Amino acid sequence: MNSIDIQKEFFLSGATLDVEYRIRQLRSLYNIIQIYQDQICQALHQDLGKSRQEAYTTEVGIVLSQISHTLSNIRRWAKPRRVSTTMMQFRGRGTVIPEPYGVCLILSPWNYPFQLSISPAVAAIAAGNCVILKPSELAPATAELLSQIFNQNFEQRFCRVITGGVEVAKSLLMQKFDYIFFTGGTKVGQQVLEQAAKNMVPVTLELGGKSPCIVDDTAVIPIAARRIIWGKTLNSGQTCVAPDYLFVHQKVYRQLIEAMKGCIHEFFGEHPQQCPQYPKIINQRHYDRICSLMEGCNILYGGEKDPEQLKIAPTLIGEPSPKHPIMEEEIFGPLLPVMPYERLEEVIDFIRQRPTPLALYLFTRDSRVENKVMSALRFGGGCINDTVLHLAGENLPFGGVGESGMGAYHGKTGFDTFSHEKSLLKSSSILDLGLRYPPYDTTPRKERVIRWICSRKH
C-alpha cells in the first residue's frame, strides 16, 4: 500500500474523528517544536540566511501561537451547531456538523518553509484530517528537519512528510487526495488546480502577486518609512505580501525617500549586503532574476550586490515605466519601485487595471481617503498604516482573491477550510403537514397558505 492508501485506511477507522485525539496530536506537535526550535532556526539560517530573531518571530513563534489558539478553541469549533428551520420543516431540527475531508495534501513553499508548512497542517489536524506534507526542495535543510519532526514523532498513517523535487510533487498530485492545499507561485498554482480538477479534488491556493502600497500627504512619514522598509526587507523581500511597489503623494515624495534611506541604514548599516542579519536570496536562479529586474532602472538608493553570499542590498527605484518588467512581474526580492502621484484616482485606476493583489497597504490619517481606497479596490487583505502584520493574527483570515488565490486560513477560518459542513435535518414523526403532498389543491386560499409557510421560519 502507498502512503495515501495507508492514511485513507486509518482515516476510515474513525480515530481522527475524536476531538481528544486531535488535541493530543497538536499538543505533541507544540512540545516537539519547542524541543527543535534551535535546530529550526539553524535550518532557516542555512536555507535563507535568516537571523535567529527573524526566524523565531516570523516562523517558529507564529506557529506556536497558532497551535495555542487552536487548542483553546478546537472543542467549540468542532461541536455540531443548531440552525433555524423553515415552516416547511415544522418541528424539524437543523444541525450543521463539521467533519474532516479525509487525507489532505499540503504543498508548501521555500520562502517561509517552516511556517507555511506547519500552519496549514495545524488547521488540517484540528479539523480531523490525515496529512501528507510535501515541503519545497529549494529549502533542503528545513525540508529535512520537517521530515524528522513528523516522521520520527508521529504515526505515518496519520501524518507524514515526503521530500523530493518537482517529480515527487507531480506524482503526488496524480493521486486522489480528499483536499489539496498549495502555497506558491501563480503558474504552479494553475497546474495544481488543473490536476486537482481531473480528480474532482477541492483546493485552496495561496498565491501572490504585486501588492501595492500607497502613502498620502497626511501620513506620518517617519513611521510609514520604518514600516514599509521593514515589510519590504523581511526575508530580503521574499514574502508573498511584501510591498511590491509604492505610490507616494508628490507633496511628501522626497521626504519619504530620504526617510526610507535612513531606515535602511539604521536597520542594516552602510553596506546591507554585508550585514549578517540580512537574509540572502534563496538560490542563484532567483538572484540572477532579481538582478535582471534592476537593468535600465533609475536606482535612487542601494543596488549593491554580493554574488558570493547571494545578497542584494535594499534598493529604491525611481519612477519605472509601467511596461518595465519590474512593474509587470512579482519582484519577490528587496527592490522597491517608488512613484509620485498627484490624484488618488490615478492610483486607483492603475491598481484596478492589474491582477487582483494579495495585499494592499495604505498610509493615511484621512478617513475619506481610507474609505475611498477600501471601497474602490479589491485585494486579499492588508493594513492601514502598517505592512505585513495582518497575516500574524489568528482571527484575521489570510488568503487571496482572483489571481492571488482562492480560499483562506488561520484560526477558525483554517479549521473551516479543512472541514466539510454536513447539514442534517431531523424531522418529527408526530405531525405531518399534508400540504406538501399531491394531489395539489390550487384554490387561491390554499396557495396563499403554502406561500406563507414557505416564506416563514419558526
C-alpha positions as CSV (number, residue, x, y, z in Angstrom):
1,M,0.0,0.0,0.0
2,N,1.2,3.5,-0.7
3,S,1.2,6.4,1.7
4,I,-2.2,7.7,0.7
5,D,-3.9,4.3,0.9
6,I,-2.4,3.7,4.4
7,Q,-3.7,7.1,5.5
8,K,-7.2,6.5,4.0
9,E,-7.5,3.2,5.8
10,F,-6.5,4.9,9.1
11,F,-9.0,7.8,8.5
12,L,-11.8,5.3,7.8
13,S,-11.1,3.7,11.2
14,G,-12.6,6.9,12.7
15,A,-9.6,7.6,15.0
16,T,-9.3,11.2,13.9
17,L,-12.9,11.9,14.5
18,D,-12.2,12.0,18.2
19,V,-11.5,15.6,19.1
20,E,-9.4,14.5,22.1
21,Y,-7.2,12.6,19.6
22,R,-6.6,15.7,17.6
23,I,-5.8,17.7,20.8
24,R,-3.2,15.1,21.8
25,Q,-1.5,15.4,18.4
26,L,-1.5,19.2,18.5
27,R,-0.1,19.3,22.0
28,S,2.6,16.8,20.9
29,L,3.4,19.0,17.9
30,Y,3.7,22.1,20.1
31,N,6.1,20.3,22.5
32,I,8.2,18.9,19.7
33,I,8.6,22.3,18.0
34,Q,9.8,23.8,21.4
35,I,12.4,21.0,21.6
36,Y,13.5,21.5,18.0
37,Q,13.4,25.3,17.9
38,D,17.2,25.8,17.9
39,Q,17.5,23.4,15.0
40,I,14.6,25.0,13.2
41,C,16.3,28.4,13.4
42,Q,19.6,26.9,12.2
43,A,17.9,25.3,9.3
44,L,16.3,28.6,8.3
45,H,19.6,30.4,8.5
46,Q,21.2,27.7,6.3
47,D,18.5,27.9,3.7
48,L,17.7,31.6,3.7
49,G,20.3,33.4,5.9
50,K,17.6,34.4,8.4
51,S,18.8,35.7,11.8
52,R,17.6,33.8,14.8
53,Q,15.3,36.6,15.8
54,E,13.7,36.8,12.4
55,A,13.4,33.1,12.1
56,Y,11.7,32.9,15.5
57,T,9.4,35.9,15.0
58,T,8.2,35.1,11.5
59,E,8.1,31.3,11.6
60,V,8.5,29.5,15.0
61,G,6.7,32.0,17.1
62,I,3.8,32.4,14.7
63,V,3.3,28.6,14.6
64,L,3.4,28.1,18.3
65,S,0.8,30.9,18.7
66,Q,-1.4,29.3,16.1
67,I,-1.3,25.9,17.9
68,S,-2.1,27.5,21.2
69,H,-5.0,29.4,19.7
70,T,-6.3,26.2,18.1
71,L,-6.0,24.2,21.3
72,S,-8.0,26.9,23.2
73,N,-10.9,26.8,20.7
74,I,-11.0,23.4,19.0
75,R,-13.7,21.8,21.1
76,R,-16.0,24.7,20.4
77,W,-15.2,24.8,16.7
78,A,-15.8,21.0,16.3
79,K,-19.2,21.0,18.0
80,P,-22.3,20.5,15.8
81,R,-24.3,23.6,15.9
82,R,-28.1,24.1,15.7
83,V,-29.5,26.2,12.9
84,S,-33.0,27.6,12.4
85,T,-35.5,25.8,10.1
86,T,-38.5,27.0,8.0
87,M,-42.2,26.4,8.4
88,M,-41.9,23.7,5.7
89,Q,-39.6,21.9,8.1
90,F,-42.1,22.3,11.0
91,R,-40.9,20.6,14.2
92,G,-37.7,19.7,12.5
93,R,-34.2,20.2,14.0
94,G,-31.5,21.6,11.7
95,T,-27.8,20.8,12.6
96,V,-24.5,21.6,10.9
97,I,-21.8,19.1,11.6
98,P,-18.1,19.9,10.8
99,E,-16.4,16.8,9.5
100,P,-13.0,16.3,8.1
101,Y,-12.4,15.7,4.4
102,G,-10.1,12.8,4.8
103,V,-6.5,12.7,3.6
104,C,-5.1,16.2,2.7
105,L,-2.0,17.0,0.6
106,I,-0.1,20.2,1.7
107,L,2.4,21.6,-0.8
108,S,4.5,24.3,0.9
109,P,6.9,26.9,-0.5
110,W,10.5,27.8,0.2
111,N,10.3,31.4,1.4
112,Y,8.8,30.6,4.8
113,P,9.4,26.9,4.7
114,F,8.6,26.1,8.3
115,Q,5.7,28.4,9.0
116,L,3.9,27.8,5.7
117,S,4.3,24.0,6.2
118,I,3.1,23.8,9.7
119,S,0.3,26.4,9.7
120,P,-1.9,24.6,7.2
121,A,-1.0,21.3,8.8
122,V,-2.3,22.6,12.2
123,A,-5.6,23.5,10.6
124,A,-5.9,20.2,8.9
125,I,-5.1,18.2,12.0
126,A,-7.5,20.3,14.1
127,A,-10.3,19.5,11.6
128,G,-9.6,15.8,11.9
129,N,-7.8,15.0,8.7
130,C,-4.7,12.9,7.9
131,V,-1.9,14.9,6.3
132,I,0.8,14.3,3.7
133,L,3.1,17.3,3.6
134,K,5.5,17.9,0.7
135,P,7.9,20.8,1.6
136,S,9.9,22.7,-1.0
137,E,13.1,21.1,-2.2
138,L,14.6,24.7,-2.5
139,A,14.9,24.9,1.3
140,P,16.5,21.5,1.8
141,A,17.7,21.9,5.4
142,T,14.2,22.9,6.6
143,A,12.6,20.1,4.5
144,E,14.9,17.5,6.1
145,L,14.1,18.8,9.6
146,L,10.4,18.8,8.9
147,S,10.8,15.1,7.8
148,Q,12.5,14.4,11.2
149,I,9.8,16.2,13.2
150,F,6.9,14.4,11.7
151,N,8.2,11.1,10.5
152,Q,10.0,10.3,13.8
153,N,7.4,11.6,16.2
154,F,4.0,10.8,14.6
155,E,2.4,7.8,13.1
156,Q,2.9,7.9,9.3
157,R,-0.6,6.6,8.8
158,F,-1.7,9.9,10.4
159,C,0.8,12.5,9.4
160,R,3.8,12.1,7.0
161,V,6.4,14.3,5.3
162,I,7.5,13.3,1.8
163,T,10.6,15.1,0.5
164,G,11.8,15.4,-3.1
165,G,11.7,17.6,-6.2
166,V,9.2,18.5,-8.9
167,E,8.6,14.9,-10.0
168,V,7.6,13.9,-6.5
169,A,5.1,16.7,-6.3
170,K,3.7,15.8,-9.7
171,S,3.4,12.1,-8.6
172,L,1.5,13.1,-5.5
173,L,-0.9,15.4,-7.5
174,M,-1.8,12.4,-9.7
175,Q,-3.2,10.6,-6.7
176,K,-6.8,11.1,-5.4
177,F,-6.5,13.1,-2.2
178,D,-9.5,14.4,-0.5
179,Y,-8.2,18.0,-0.3
180,I,-5.2,19.9,-1.6
181,F,-3.6,23.0,0.0
182,F,-1.0,24.8,-2.1
183,T,1.2,27.8,-1.3
184,G,3.4,29.1,-4.1
185,G,3.5,30.9,-7.4
186,T,0.6,31.5,-9.7
187,K,1.9,29.4,-12.6
188,V,2.4,26.3,-10.5
189,G,-0.9,27.1,-8.7
190,Q,-2.6,26.8,-12.1
191,Q,-1.0,23.4,-12.7
192,V,-2.2,22.2,-9.3
193,L,-5.7,23.4,-10.0
194,E,-5.8,21.7,-13.4
195,Q,-4.6,18.4,-11.9
196,A,-7.0,18.6,-8.9
197,A,-9.9,19.2,-11.3
198,K,-9.2,15.9,-13.1
199,N,-9.8,14.1,-9.8
200,M,-12.5,16.5,-8.6
201,V,-10.5,17.4,-5.5
202,P,-11.2,20.7,-3.7
203,V,-8.3,23.0,-3.3
204,T,-7.0,26.1,-1.5
205,L,-4.5,28.2,-3.5
206,E,-2.4,30.7,-1.6
207,L,-0.5,32.5,-4.4
208,G,0.9,36.0,-4.6
209,G,1.1,39.0,-6.9
210,K,2.2,42.6,-6.9
211,S,1.0,44.1,-3.6
212,P,0.7,47.9,-3.8
213,C,1.5,50.4,-1.1
214,I,0.0,54.0,-1.1
215,V,1.3,56.9,1.1
216,D,-0.8,60.1,1.0
217,D,0.2,63.6,2.2
218,T,-1.3,63.1,5.6
219,A,0.7,60.1,6.6
220,V,3.2,60.1,9.5
221,I,6.3,59.9,7.3
222,P,8.9,58.5,9.8
223,I,6.5,55.7,10.9
224,A,5.5,55.0,7.3
225,A,9.1,54.7,6.2
226,R,10.1,52.3,9.0
227,R,7.1,50.0,8.5
228,I,7.4,50.0,4.7
229,I,11.2,49.2,4.8
230,W,10.6,46.5,7.5
231,G,7.9,44.9,5.4
232,K,10.0,45.1,2.2
233,T,13.2,43.8,3.7
234,L,11.7,41.0,5.8
235,N,13.2,37.8,4.4
236,S,15.0,40.0,1.9
237,G,11.8,40.8,0.2
238,Q,10.9,37.1,-0.4
239,T,7.5,37.5,1.2
240,C,4.3,37.0,-0.8
241,V,2.7,40.0,0.9
242,A,5.7,42.3,0.8
243,P,5.0,45.8,-0.6
244,D,5.8,45.3,-4.3
245,Y,5.6,48.9,-5.5
246,L,4.9,52.2,-3.8
247,F,2.8,55.2,-4.7
248,V,3.6,58.4,-2.8
249,H,1.8,61.7,-2.9
250,Q,4.1,64.2,-4.6
251,K,4.0,66.6,-1.6
252,V,5.8,64.0,0.6
253,Y,7.7,62.1,-2.1
254,R,11.2,63.4,-1.4
255,Q,10.6,63.4,2.3
256,L,9.6,59.7,2.3
257,I,12.5,58.7,0.0
258,E,15.0,60.3,2.5
259,A,13.3,58.7,5.5
260,M,13.4,55.3,3.8
261,K,17.1,55.7,3.1
262,G,17.7,56.5,6.7
263,C,15.7,53.4,7.8
264,I,17.7,51.1,5.6
265,H,21.0,52.5,7.0
266,E,19.6,52.2,10.6
267,F,18.4,48.6,10.1
268,F,21.4,47.2,8.2
269,G,24.3,49.6,8.3
270,E,26.2,51.3,5.4
271,H,26.6,48.0,3.5
272,P,23.4,45.9,4.0
273,Q,24.6,43.2,1.7
274,Q,27.4,42.5,4.2
275,C,25.1,42.6,7.3
276,P,24.9,39.1,8.9
277,Q,21.3,39.7,10.0
278,Y,20.2,40.5,6.4
279,P,18.8,37.3,4.7
280,K,20.1,36.0,1.4
281,I,18.3,35.2,-1.9
282,I,17.2,31.6,-1.9
283,N,19.4,30.5,-4.9
284,Q,21.4,31.6,-7.9
285,R,18.5,31.5,-10.3
286,H,16.4,33.8,-8.2
287,Y,19.4,36.1,-7.5
288,D,20.0,36.4,-11.3
289,R,16.3,37.1,-11.9
290,I,16.2,39.9,-9.3
291,C,19.4,41.4,-10.7
292,S,18.0,41.4,-14.2
293,L,14.9,43.4,-12.9
294,M,17.3,46.3,-12.0
295,E,18.5,46.7,-15.5
296,G,17.5,50.0,-17.1
297,C,16.1,51.3,-13.8
298,N,16.8,54.6,-12.0
299,I,18.4,53.5,-8.7
300,L,17.7,56.1,-6.0
301,Y,19.4,54.2,-3.3
302,G,21.1,50.8,-2.8
303,G,21.6,48.3,-5.6
304,E,24.8,46.8,-4.2
305,K,25.2,43.1,-4.7
306,D,27.2,40.3,-3.1
307,P,27.2,37.4,-5.6
308,E,29.1,35.0,-3.3
309,Q,26.5,35.3,-0.5
310,L,23.6,35.8,-2.9
311,K,22.7,39.1,-1.2
312,I,21.2,42.3,-2.8
313,A,21.0,45.5,-0.7
314,P,17.6,47.0,-0.2
315,T,17.1,49.1,-3.4
316,L,14.8,52.1,-4.0
317,I,14.0,52.5,-7.7
318,G,12.6,55.8,-9.0
319,E,9.6,56.1,-11.4
320,P,10.0,53.0,-13.6
321,S,7.9,52.7,-16.8
322,P,4.7,50.7,-16.2
323,K,5.8,48.5,-19.0
324,H,9.2,47.7,-17.4
325,P,9.5,44.1,-16.2
326,I,9.9,45.3,-12.6
327,M,6.3,46.6,-12.9
328,E,4.9,43.6,-14.6
329,E,6.4,40.7,-12.6
330,E,6.2,39.9,-8.9
331,I,9.6,41.1,-7.6
332,F,10.0,38.7,-4.7
333,G,13.2,40.5,-3.7
334,P,14.5,43.7,-2.0
335,L,13.7,46.1,-4.8
336,L,11.1,48.8,-4.3
337,P,9.8,50.9,-7.2
338,V,8.6,54.3,-5.9
339,M,6.3,56.6,-7.9
340,P,4.9,60.0,-7.1
341,Y,1.2,60.8,-7.7
342,E,-1.0,63.9,-7.6
343,R,-4.5,62.5,-7.7
344,L,-5.6,59.4,-5.8
345,E,-7.9,58.4,-8.7
346,E,-4.8,57.8,-10.9
347,V,-3.5,55.3,-8.4
348,I,-6.8,53.5,-8.0
349,D,-7.1,53.3,-11.8
350,F,-3.6,51.9,-12.1
351,I,-4.2,49.2,-9.5
352,R,-7.6,48.3,-10.9
353,Q,-6.1,47.6,-14.4
354,R,-3.8,45.0,-13.0
355,P,-4.4,41.5,-11.5
356,T,-6.0,41.5,-8.0
357,P,-3.2,41.8,-5.4
358,L,-2.8,39.5,-2.4
359,A,-2.2,42.5,-0.1
360,L,-2.6,46.3,-0.1
361,Y,-1.2,48.9,2.2
362,L,-2.4,52.4,2.8
363,F,-0.7,55.1,4.9
364,T,-3.1,58.0,5.7
365,R,-4.7,59.9,8.5
366,D,-7.6,60.9,6.3
367,S,-10.7,58.8,6.8
368,R,-12.1,59.9,3.5
369,V,-9.0,58.6,1.7
370,E,-9.2,55.3,3.7
371,N,-12.9,54.8,2.8
372,K,-12.3,55.6,-0.9
373,V,-9.4,53.2,-1.3
374,M,-11.0,50.4,0.7
375,S,-14.3,50.6,-1.2
376,A,-12.7,51.0,-4.7
377,L,-10.1,48.3,-4.6
378,R,-10.3,44.5,-4.3
379,F,-7.4,42.6,-2.6
380,G,-6.9,39.6,-0.4
381,G,-6.1,41.5,2.8
382,G,-3.9,44.3,4.1
383,C,-3.1,47.1,6.6
384,I,-3.8,50.7,7.1
385,N,-0.7,52.5,8.5
386,D,1.3,49.2,8.6
387,T,2.6,46.4,6.4
388,V,2.5,42.6,6.5
389,L,1.2,42.3,10.1
390,H,-2.3,41.4,9.1
391,L,-1.2,37.8,8.5
392,A,0.0,37.4,12.1
393,G,-3.4,37.4,13.7
394,E,-5.4,34.2,14.2
395,N,-8.7,36.0,13.9
396,L,-7.9,37.6,10.6
397,P,-8.4,35.2,7.7
398,F,-5.5,35.1,5.3
399,G,-6.0,34.4,1.6
400,G,-6.1,35.8,-1.9
401,V,-8.8,36.6,-4.4
402,G,-8.8,36.2,-8.2
403,E,-5.2,35.8,-9.5
404,S,-3.8,36.0,-6.0
405,G,-5.5,32.8,-4.8
406,M,-8.7,31.1,-3.6
407,G,-9.7,30.2,-0.1
408,A,-8.3,31.3,3.2
409,Y,-7.0,30.0,6.5
410,H,-5.7,31.0,10.0
411,G,-7.6,30.3,13.2
412,K,-11.3,29.3,12.8
413,T,-11.1,30.0,9.1
414,G,-8.4,27.4,8.7
415,F,-10.5,24.8,10.6
416,D,-13.4,25.6,8.3
417,T,-11.2,25.3,5.2
418,F,-10.3,21.7,6.1
419,S,-13.8,20.8,7.2
420,H,-16.9,19.9,5.2
421,E,-20.0,21.3,6.9
422,K,-22.5,18.4,6.8
423,S,-26.1,19.5,7.1
424,L,-28.7,17.4,8.8
425,L,-32.4,17.8,9.3
426,K,-34.2,15.6,11.9
427,S,-37.9,15.7,11.2
428,S,-40.7,14.8,13.7
429,S,-43.0,11.9,13.1
430,I,-45.7,13.3,15.4
431,L,-47.1,15.8,12.9
432,D,-47.2,15.6,9.1
433,L,-48.3,18.6,7.0
434,G,-50.4,17.3,4.2
435,L,-50.0,20.4,2.2
436,R,-46.7,19.2,0.6
437,Y,-48.1,16.0,-0.8
438,P,-50.0,15.6,-4.1
439,P,-52.7,15.8,-5.3
440,Y,-52.2,19.6,-5.1
441,D,-55.2,21.8,-4.4
442,T,-54.8,25.1,-6.4
443,T,-57.6,27.1,-4.7
444,P,-56.4,30.7,-4.0
445,R,-56.7,30.3,-0.3
446,K,-54.5,27.2,-0.1
447,E,-52.0,28.8,-2.4
448,R,-51.7,31.7,-0.1
449,V,-51.2,29.4,2.9
450,I,-48.5,27.5,1.1
451,R,-46.7,30.7,0.1
452,W,-46.9,31.9,3.6
453,I,-45.5,28.7,5.0
454,C,-42.6,28.6,2.5
455,S,-41.5,32.1,3.4
456,R,-41.5,31.8,7.2
457,K,-39.2,30.5,9.8
458,H,-40.3,29.1,13.1
